[in-house]
């Protein structure tokens, strides 16, 4: 990796060596199943309980409100399906869900699946910066609304949503409110009381933890129907032997992320702002996608470059040792334009020119200088 400048941290981040060291014993000599009854296994059960307490402390939640999952996609699926089916089972009239048109596919595809099973879904539009307003959410609420789901920060353009205001509206209406905080974890505070959310999803590999593990916060008392059967783990809410090594990794990474968040955000904001300013000044026709600071993640810079295909830009940048993306990694195999940019009102031709540059804690000023030099050259070359 030393030969590359890595600017795709929104897709995934490298595993922190401290995190790997914390995980390793639980792959080897401490391999025991936490559900077994003998001493070494019960030691692991105590470690698992401690891990749950650590996540709860960072989220300002109770330990029994935390479910460990296989990642952000499962957490989002569990949140939507678990609550929607549970609330409809209690009251068949509760068959309406509110979300936005720019959610991660883990939410959008789950919502589409729920439509196939008798639910109605309202997909709220967003403005040119990718923001939805609390008043839009309030206007969409019906007597039959079972759940609201709005992401905390967008994974493609970095726009931060007014979650606290939406949460207040949902709470007043008595409707469970979920936020996909996968992209925000480690960059924004995740105090569930301050945010006024009832469910919140995170995934470890977005904040220098391992892939394949995440967590879902579910406020106590929120109706929930398990989606995976087969055991009594996670207080009967998610069956399956707990993935203790990776849970340990999630906790270690999350702890480091919030210990260093203020310093990291200050440094990343400076680098991001320099990158944005230089690109807009030196690349004719460059367009910044998403909200302007401070309603933008510190690590995110997303541009459209008129007249040049985004995928072609990525290839040319890779030839120069710069790794970035055109949008969500989960849609990388698709030739369709970004659903986020299309929802923000972009024409399809312009949306195809998008490039996402997402910085991380290992990004250096020297690397940003190289990108600032390379990008105008690449765009000029391709336009010729």
Secondary structure, 3 states (H helix, E strand, C coil): CCCCEECECCCCCCCCHHHHHHHHCCCCCCCCCCCCCCHHHHHHHHHHHHHHHHHHHHHCCCHHHEEEECCHHHHHHHHHHHHHHHHHHHCCCCCEEEEECCCCHHHHHHHHHHHCCCCEEEEECCCCCCCCCHHHHHHHCCCCEEEEECCCECCCCCEECCHHHHHHHHHHHCCEEEEECCCCECCECCCHHHHCCCEEEEEHHHCCCCCCCEEEEECCCCCCCCCCCCCCHHHHCCCCCCCHHHHHHHHHHHHHHHHCHHHHHHHHHHHHHHHHHHHHHHCCCEEECCCCCCCECCCEEEEEECCCCHHHHHHHHHHCCEECECCCHHHCCCCCCCHHHHHCCCCHHHHCCEEEEECCCCCCHHHHHHHHHHHHHHHHHHHC
